Amino acid sequence: MSLLDRIFAEPELRDTPPVLVDVGAAGGVNRIWHQIARYATGVGFEPDARDSAVLQRAQLAYKRWILCPELVVPESLPDGKAVLHLTRSPHCSSTLRPDQTALREWGFAQFFEVHETRRLPATTLGAALAARGLDRVDWLKCDTQGLDLKLYHSLPISWREQILAVEFEPGVIDAYQGEDKLAAVLTAMAGEPFWLAELQIGRTVRLRLDLAARWFGASWADWVRRLAAGAPTWANVRFLRDPAMRPDTLDRRALLLGWVFATLAQQHGAALLNATVGGERYGKPLFEELARSSVRRLRLQMLRGLPAALWRRLCR
């Protein structure tokens, strides 16, 4: 029996499997979850049917899989419907209208061209999950093109206190009207019991498409976008729960899952802290083994990083 098998065989996780929620799952469900999918309830929200096939296949990997086709909005609407702007790329569709004036300066502006606008059934995230018998979120990933932070804040406080990992994909530039950008996300999450575990910056060349076509020709304009040096335009951010903050809201299940999530994120120092706190609070047998596993993984990371560290030292 693997260590993960042992963790998810514990009564707390066997009776209440982890709930992994992906809002805006165009292109497929969060890949980092694949290793624990068979133990978990996976929930994917994606109203743009152009990417539904890959999401339907996800049900084969998860213990329980729920695909939700409705729009998710921060607040309930009187008629239960919201506008979805369907863009050239399914990954750019949003309930917020793209800011075409600002986007025209960038090489990926064509992906945000609105081809159709529809009014679709819409609900809040908490209501959608409750309607499917779920009363918690353990790992929340939002890629909603501008509404990530608002959707997180729309969850009941009692739910937010139990979340152990949060991922957002906020913009750095002006891409949507009224969006939550990276600066707002970082400021807001600084007041939550999380720490920033990952920050990846996406880049796109700042070049108007008409200028690219004029100087390089229409057939080469897209290659300029692909190959030229880019500037920061969006970010992927991941926050993990800090067991030292508001510890009274973390039970044994949360500390076990906190170790799993930190380990999946390759944050073995944070995993070690979860194991240490869990051992001190609930007894050592399993948590002690988790701690030893984290120490082994840290040593392996050190070995892998040693050649590069030595090379940097030699090149000073």
C-alpha beads as a LAMMPS data file, in Angstrom:
LAMMPS data file: protein, C-alpha beads

316 atoms
315 bonds

1 atom types
1 bond types

-500.0 500.0 xlo xhi
-500.0 500.0 ylo yhi
-500.0 500.0 zlo zhi

Masses

1 110.0

Atoms # bond

1 1 1 0.000 0.000 0.000
2 1 1 1.450 3.345 -1.042
3 1 1 1.676 6.281 1.328
4 1 1 -1.144 8.028 -0.534
5 1 1 -3.299 4.893 -0.241
6 1 1 -2.711 4.880 3.506
7 1 1 -3.580 8.567 3.860
8 1 1 -6.824 8.275 1.920
9 1 1 -7.756 5.103 3.808
10 1 1 -7.918 7.148 7.016
11 1 1 -11.548 7.468 8.233
12 1 1 -11.612 11.257 7.832
13 1 1 -10.729 11.044 4.137
14 1 1 -12.413 7.752 3.363
15 1 1 -15.746 9.112 4.602
16 1 1 -15.238 12.659 3.244
17 1 1 -13.064 12.526 0.100
18 1 1 -11.309 15.711 -1.031
19 1 1 -13.370 18.054 -3.193
20 1 1 -11.381 19.544 -6.078
21 1 1 -13.198 22.320 -7.954
22 1 1 -12.089 23.729 -11.318
23 1 1 -14.090 26.784 -12.424
24 1 1 -13.376 27.596 -16.056
25 1 1 -11.999 24.198 -16.992
26 1 1 -11.642 24.796 -20.752
27 1 1 -8.794 22.655 -22.030
28 1 1 -8.965 20.085 -19.241
29 1 1 -9.015 19.742 -15.482
30 1 1 -6.077 20.857 -13.336
31 1 1 -3.219 18.464 -14.150
32 1 1 -1.689 18.582 -10.687
33 1 1 -4.726 16.667 -9.409
34 1 1 -4.136 13.575 -11.543
35 1 1 -2.136 11.768 -8.860
36 1 1 -4.995 11.925 -6.351
37 1 1 -7.986 11.899 -8.723
38 1 1 -8.942 8.317 -7.882
39 1 1 -9.470 9.300 -4.242
40 1 1 -11.339 12.550 -4.904
41 1 1 -14.542 14.209 -5.996
42 1 1 -13.746 16.361 -9.015
43 1 1 -16.005 19.207 -10.128
44 1 1 -15.542 21.009 -13.432
45 1 1 -17.430 24.156 -14.460
46 1 1 -17.335 25.037 -18.153
47 1 1 -20.251 26.629 -20.033
48 1 1 -18.388 26.793 -23.371
49 1 1 -19.347 23.483 -25.011
50 1 1 -16.444 23.656 -27.479
51 1 1 -14.164 22.104 -24.840
52 1 1 -16.647 19.708 -23.230
53 1 1 -15.257 16.461 -24.682
54 1 1 -12.022 16.536 -22.696
55 1 1 -14.004 17.283 -19.533
56 1 1 -16.338 14.348 -20.105
57 1 1 -13.308 12.054 -20.185
58 1 1 -12.277 13.258 -16.728
59 1 1 -14.983 11.091 -15.161
60 1 1 -12.811 8.041 -15.821
61 1 1 -10.084 9.297 -13.491
62 1 1 -12.053 10.535 -10.473
63 1 1 -13.768 8.656 -7.680
64 1 1 -16.724 10.914 -8.431
65 1 1 -16.871 13.391 -11.291
66 1 1 -19.376 16.249 -11.702
67 1 1 -19.492 18.394 -14.849
68 1 1 -21.432 21.638 -14.428
69 1 1 -22.390 23.452 -17.660
70 1 1 -23.853 26.533 -16.004
71 1 1 -22.135 29.884 -15.652
72 1 1 -20.731 30.743 -12.243
73 1 1 -21.252 34.316 -11.065
74 1 1 -20.360 36.096 -7.818
75 1 1 -23.961 37.053 -6.940
76 1 1 -27.370 35.520 -7.582
77 1 1 -29.240 37.110 -10.485
78 1 1 -33.002 37.812 -10.500
79 1 1 -33.743 35.787 -13.646
80 1 1 -31.040 33.179 -13.038
81 1 1 -29.205 33.997 -16.277
82 1 1 -26.026 35.850 -17.208
83 1 1 -24.354 36.950 -20.427
84 1 1 -21.421 34.916 -21.735
85 1 1 -19.187 36.517 -24.353
86 1 1 -17.982 33.652 -26.551
87 1 1 -14.600 34.542 -27.985
88 1 1 -12.525 33.171 -30.824
89 1 1 -10.575 31.101 -28.297
90 1 1 -12.704 29.123 -25.792
91 1 1 -10.058 29.909 -23.179
92 1 1 -10.914 33.621 -23.377
93 1 1 -14.717 33.461 -23.103
94 1 1 -16.028 35.380 -20.103
95 1 1 -19.041 37.007 -18.504
96 1 1 -16.940 40.179 -18.647
97 1 1 -16.637 41.965 -21.980
98 1 1 -13.098 41.988 -23.428
99 1 1 -11.476 45.422 -23.440
100 1 1 -10.803 45.620 -27.171
101 1 1 -9.219 49.071 -26.983
102 1 1 -6.544 47.916 -24.548
103 1 1 -6.094 44.523 -26.197
104 1 1 -5.328 45.937 -29.656
105 1 1 -1.800 46.714 -28.442
106 1 1 -1.056 43.010 -27.921
107 1 1 -0.229 40.143 -30.245
108 1 1 -2.962 37.851 -28.923
109 1 1 -5.830 40.334 -29.386
110 1 1 -7.535 38.125 -31.980
111 1 1 -8.224 35.428 -29.391
112 1 1 -10.503 37.843 -27.530
113 1 1 -12.692 38.709 -30.519
114 1 1 -16.311 38.156 -29.471
115 1 1 -18.044 35.891 -31.981
116 1 1 -21.315 35.422 -30.109
117 1 1 -23.065 36.580 -26.949
118 1 1 -25.483 34.268 -25.140
119 1 1 -27.637 34.411 -22.032
120 1 1 -27.102 31.189 -20.121
121 1 1 -28.244 29.714 -16.805
122 1 1 -26.058 31.125 -14.043
123 1 1 -25.577 30.402 -10.368
124 1 1 -23.204 31.153 -7.545
125 1 1 -20.410 28.710 -6.821
126 1 1 -21.710 27.840 -3.369
127 1 1 -25.252 27.230 -4.640
128 1 1 -24.058 25.028 -7.510
129 1 1 -21.993 22.849 -5.193
130 1 1 -24.707 22.632 -2.540
131 1 1 -27.215 21.546 -5.205
132 1 1 -24.945 18.583 -5.897
133 1 1 -24.649 17.576 -2.267
134 1 1 -21.284 19.211 -1.546
135 1 1 -20.661 21.355 1.519
136 1 1 -16.978 22.179 1.153
137 1 1 -14.127 22.913 -1.245
138 1 1 -10.646 21.629 -0.460
139 1 1 -8.800 22.888 -3.550
140 1 1 -10.278 25.664 -5.664
141 1 1 -8.931 26.546 -9.096
142 1 1 -10.482 29.503 -10.903
143 1 1 -9.734 30.571 -14.464
144 1 1 -12.780 32.690 -15.190
145 1 1 -11.172 35.523 -17.131
146 1 1 -11.434 38.265 -14.555
147 1 1 -13.782 37.012 -11.821
148 1 1 -11.537 34.629 -9.865
149 1 1 -11.214 36.713 -6.711
150 1 1 -14.909 37.658 -6.642
151 1 1 -15.910 33.994 -6.934
152 1 1 -13.618 33.058 -4.056
153 1 1 -15.134 35.781 -1.889
154 1 1 -18.651 34.659 -2.875
155 1 1 -18.213 31.401 -0.959
156 1 1 -19.582 31.289 2.596
157 1 1 -16.978 32.223 5.194
158 1 1 -17.322 28.781 6.788
159 1 1 -16.305 27.219 3.458
160 1 1 -13.384 29.579 2.900
161 1 1 -12.015 28.720 6.339
162 1 1 -11.726 25.074 5.237
163 1 1 -10.119 25.615 1.824
164 1 1 -6.542 24.321 1.740
165 1 1 -5.382 25.415 -1.730
166 1 1 -6.479 28.158 -4.124
167 1 1 -5.368 28.849 -7.695
168 1 1 -6.199 31.911 -9.761
169 1 1 -5.217 33.102 -13.240
170 1 1 -5.517 36.891 -12.994
171 1 1 -4.528 39.330 -15.683
172 1 1 -1.581 41.677 -15.467
173 1 1 -2.770 43.941 -18.278
174 1 1 -6.231 45.347 -19.024
175 1 1 -7.997 42.545 -20.883
176 1 1 -11.579 42.587 -19.530
177 1 1 -13.824 45.361 -18.307
178 1 1 -14.064 45.224 -14.508
179 1 1 -11.663 42.317 -13.999
180 1 1 -9.738 41.383 -10.851
181 1 1 -6.078 41.758 -11.826
182 1 1 -2.966 40.329 -10.201
183 1 1 -2.322 43.282 -7.892
184 1 1 -5.841 43.050 -6.445
185 1 1 -5.515 39.295 -5.947
186 1 1 -2.204 39.549 -4.087
187 1 1 -3.506 42.351 -1.882
188 1 1 -6.703 40.501 -0.987
189 1 1 -5.043 37.136 -0.332
190 1 1 -2.504 38.754 1.998
191 1 1 -5.367 38.986 4.492
192 1 1 -6.306 35.307 4.146
193 1 1 -4.653 32.348 5.961
194 1 1 -2.608 31.355 2.905
195 1 1 0.916 31.808 1.640
196 1 1 1.948 32.298 -1.989
197 1 1 3.342 28.961 -3.172
198 1 1 3.594 29.587 -6.920
199 1 1 3.713 32.600 -9.218
200 1 1 4.175 32.052 -12.944
201 1 1 4.038 34.932 -15.377
202 1 1 2.565 34.487 -18.839
203 1 1 3.981 36.636 -21.632
204 1 1 2.804 37.961 -24.961
205 1 1 4.507 40.245 -27.447
206 1 1 3.295 43.841 -27.338
207 1 1 2.661 44.423 -31.017
208 1 1 -0.407 45.522 -32.918
209 1 1 -1.635 42.903 -35.362
210 1 1 -1.978 45.396 -38.203
211 1 1 1.671 46.413 -37.805
212 1 1 2.768 42.776 -37.716
213 1 1 0.858 42.067 -40.927
214 1 1 2.212 45.218 -42.607
215 1 1 5.861 44.523 -41.859
216 1 1 5.993 40.730 -41.859
217 1 1 3.042 39.739 -44.028
218 1 1 -0.179 38.054 -42.926
219 1 1 1.332 34.558 -43.056
220 1 1 4.183 35.531 -40.707
221 1 1 2.264 37.718 -38.272
222 1 1 1.319 34.789 -36.029
223 1 1 4.930 33.603 -35.895
224 1 1 5.963 37.007 -34.614
225 1 1 3.495 36.530 -31.753
226 1 1 4.846 33.063 -31.031
227 1 1 8.573 33.791 -31.231
228 1 1 9.225 37.437 -30.356
229 1 1 10.086 38.475 -26.802
230 1 1 6.958 38.896 -24.721
231 1 1 5.929 41.147 -21.850
232 1 1 3.974 40.056 -18.734
233 1 1 0.255 39.807 -19.513
234 1 1 -1.250 37.285 -17.085
235 1 1 -0.217 35.155 -14.119
236 1 1 -0.869 31.752 -12.580
237 1 1 -0.854 31.958 -8.796
238 1 1 -1.224 29.194 -6.229
239 1 1 -1.838 29.731 -2.532
240 1 1 -1.525 26.995 0.103
241 1 1 -3.046 27.064 3.555
242 1 1 -0.665 28.040 6.351
243 1 1 -1.257 25.697 9.333
244 1 1 0.188 28.323 11.670
245 1 1 -2.632 30.771 10.834
246 1 1 -6.077 30.214 12.360
247 1 1 -5.074 26.697 13.500
248 1 1 -8.401 26.218 15.282
249 1 1 -10.099 25.805 11.872
250 1 1 -7.838 22.883 10.862
251 1 1 -8.718 19.354 11.983
252 1 1 -6.869 16.081 11.384
253 1 1 -8.370 15.712 7.911
254 1 1 -7.194 19.205 6.950
255 1 1 -3.632 18.566 8.122
256 1 1 -3.446 15.260 6.238
257 1 1 -4.756 16.913 3.074
258 1 1 -2.521 19.920 3.643
259 1 1 0.459 17.574 3.556
260 1 1 -0.811 15.942 0.342
261 1 1 -1.451 19.257 -1.405
262 1 1 1.911 20.744 -0.413
263 1 1 3.637 17.565 -1.598
264 1 1 1.856 17.684 -4.967
265 1 1 3.013 21.301 -5.289
266 1 1 6.624 20.235 -4.559
267 1 1 6.606 22.431 -1.441
268 1 1 8.094 19.843 0.882
269 1 1 9.097 22.304 3.579
270 1 1 5.451 23.322 3.909
271 1 1 4.433 19.666 3.876
272 1 1 6.865 19.015 6.722
273 1 1 5.188 21.741 8.789
274 1 1 1.753 20.173 8.224
275 1 1 3.107 16.798 9.332
276 1 1 4.773 18.320 12.393
277 1 1 1.643 20.185 13.501
278 1 1 -0.469 17.088 12.866
279 1 1 1.849 14.888 14.903
280 1 1 1.876 17.290 17.829
281 1 1 -1.900 17.607 17.836
282 1 1 -3.147 14.144 16.876
283 1 1 -0.349 11.686 17.594
284 1 1 2.706 10.665 15.666
285 1 1 2.479 7.268 13.882
286 1 1 1.172 8.405 10.468
287 1 1 2.244 12.042 10.715
288 1 1 5.763 10.948 11.675
289 1 1 5.946 8.886 8.488
290 1 1 4.724 11.867 6.469
291 1 1 7.440 14.007 8.046
292 1 1 10.130 11.476 7.133
293 1 1 8.802 11.373 3.563
294 1 1 9.021 15.173 3.330
295 1 1 12.605 15.139 4.616
296 1 1 13.551 12.544 1.982
297 1 1 11.971 14.651 -0.734
298 1 1 13.792 17.764 0.481
299 1 1 17.095 15.895 0.361
300 1 1 16.344 14.760 -3.181
301 1 1 15.569 18.347 -4.216
302 1 1 18.867 19.432 -2.689
303 1 1 20.762 16.783 -4.667
304 1 1 19.043 17.800 -7.890
305 1 1 19.820 21.447 -7.268
306 1 1 23.458 20.897 -6.296
307 1 1 25.025 20.857 -9.809
308 1 1 23.367 24.156 -10.764
309 1 1 24.375 25.719 -7.432
310 1 1 27.992 24.647 -7.920
311 1 1 27.988 25.952 -11.490
312 1 1 26.680 29.353 -10.382
313 1 1 29.394 29.508 -7.739
314 1 1 32.114 28.666 -10.269
315 1 1 30.809 31.302 -12.690
316 1 1 30.968 34.204 -10.224

Bonds

1 1 1 2
2 1 2 3
3 1 3 4
4 1 4 5
5 1 5 6
6 1 6 7
7 1 7 8
8 1 8 9
9 1 9 10
10 1 10 11
11 1 11 12
12 1 12 13
13 1 13 14
14 1 14 15
15 1 15 16
16 1 16 17
17 1 17 18
18 1 18 19
19 1 19 20
20 1 20 21
21 1 21 22
22 1 22 23
23 1 23 24
24 1 24 25
25 1 25 26
26 1 26 27
27 1 27 28
28 1 28 29
29 1 29 30
30 1 30 31
31 1 31 32
32 1 32 33
33 1 33 34
34 1 34 35
35 1 35 36
36 1 36 37
37 1 37 38
38 1 38 39
39 1 39 40
40 1 40 41
41 1 41 42
42 1 42 43
43 1 43 44
44 1 44 45
45 1 45 46
46 1 46 47
47 1 47 48
48 1 48 49
49 1 49 50
50 1 50 51
51 1 51 52
52 1 52 53
53 1 53 54
54 1 54 55
55 1 55 56
56 1 56 57
57 1 57 58
58 1 58 59
59 1 59 60
60 1 60 61
61 1 61 62
62 1 62 63
63 1 63 64
64 1 64 65
65 1 65 66
66 1 66 67
67 1 67 68
68 1 68 69
69 1 69 70
70 1 70 71
71 1 71 72
72 1 72 73
73 1 73 74
74 1 74 75
75 1 75 76
76 1 76 77
77 1 77 78
78 1 78 79
79 1 79 80
80 1 80 81
81 1 81 82
82 1 82 83
83 1 83 84
84 1 84 85
85 1 85 86
86 1 86 87
87 1 87 88
88 1 88 89
89 1 89 90
90 1 90 91
91 1 91 92
92 1 92 93
93 1 93 94
94 1 94 95
95 1 95 96
96 1 96 97
97 1 97 98
98 1 98 99
99 1 99 100
100 1 100 101
101 1 101 102
102 1 102 103
103 1 103 104
104 1 104 105
105 1 105 106
106 1 106 107
107 1 107 108
108 1 108 109
109 1 109 110
110 1 110 111
111 1 111 112
112 1 112 113
113 1 113 114
114 1 114 115
115 1 115 116
116 1 116 117
117 1 117 118
118 1 118 119
119 1 119 120
120 1 120 121
121 1 121 122
122 1 122 123
123 1 123 124
124 1 124 125
125 1 125 126
126 1 126 127
127 1 127 128
128 1 128 129
129 1 129 130
130 1 130 131
131 1 131 132
132 1 132 133
133 1 133 134
134 1 134 135
135 1 135 136
136 1 136 137
137 1 137 138
138 1 138 139
139 1 139 140
140 1 140 141
141 1 141 142
142 1 142 143
143 1 143 144
144 1 144 145
145 1 145 146
146 1 146 147
147 1 147 148
148 1 148 149
149 1 149 150
150 1 150 151
151 1 151 152
152 1 152 153
153 1 153 154
154 1 154 155
155 1 155 156
156 1 156 157
157 1 157 158
158 1 158 159
159 1 159 160
160 1 160 161
161 1 161 162
162 1 162 163
163 1 163 164
164 1 164 165
165 1 165 166
166 1 166 167
167 1 167 168
168 1 168 169
169 1 169 170
170 1 170 171
171 1 171 172
172 1 172 173
173 1 173 174
174 1 174 175
175 1 175 176
176 1 176 177
177 1 177 178
178 1 178 179
179 1 179 180
180 1 180 181
181 1 181 182
182 1 182 183
183 1 183 184
184 1 184 185
185 1 185 186
186 1 186 187
187 1 187 188
188 1 188 189
189 1 189 190
190 1 190 191
191 1 191 192
192 1 192 193
193 1 193 194
194 1 194 195
195 1 195 196
196 1 196 197
197 1 197 198
198 1 198 199
199 1 199 200
200 1 200 201
201 1 201 202
202 1 202 203
203 1 203 204
204 1 204 205
205 1 205 206
206 1 206 207
207 1 207 208
208 1 208 209
209 1 209 210
210 1 210 211
211 1 211 212
212 1 212 213
213 1 213 214
214 1 214 215
215 1 215 216
216 1 216 217
217 1 217 218
218 1 218 219
219 1 219 220
220 1 220 221
221 1 221 222
222 1 222 223
223 1 223 224
224 1 224 225
225 1 225 226
226 1 226 227
227 1 227 228
228 1 228 229
229 1 229 230
230 1 230 231
231 1 231 232
232 1 232 233
233 1 233 234
234 1 234 235
235 1 235 236
236 1 236 237
237 1 237 238
238 1 238 239
239 1 239 240
240 1 240 241
241 1 241 242
242 1 242 243
243 1 243 244
244 1 244 245
245 1 245 246
246 1 246 247
247 1 247 248
248 1 248 249
249 1 249 250
250 1 250 251
251 1 251 252
252 1 252 253
253 1 253 254
254 1 254 255
255 1 255 256
256 1 256 257
257 1 257 258
258 1 258 259
259 1 259 260
260 1 260 261
261 1 261 262
262 1 262 263
263 1 263 264
264 1 264 265
265 1 265 266
266 1 266 267
267 1 267 268
268 1 268 269
269 1 269 270
270 1 270 271
271 1 271 272
272 1 272 273
273 1 273 274
274 1 274 275
275 1 275 276
276 1 276 277
277 1 277 278
278 1 278 279
279 1 279 280
280 1 280 281
281 1 281 282
282 1 282 283
283 1 283 284
284 1 284 285
285 1 285 286
286 1 286 287
287 1 287 288
288 1 288 289
289 1 289 290
290 1 290 291
291 1 291 292
292 1 292 293
293 1 293 294
294 1 294 295
295 1 295 296
296 1 296 297
297 1 297 298
298 1 298 299
299 1 299 300
300 1 300 301
301 1 301 302
302 1 302 303
303 1 303 304
304 1 304 305
305 1 305 306
306 1 306 307
307 1 307 308
308 1 308 309
309 1 309 310
310 1 310 311
311 1 311 312
312 1 312 313
313 1 313 314
314 1 314 315
315 1 315 316
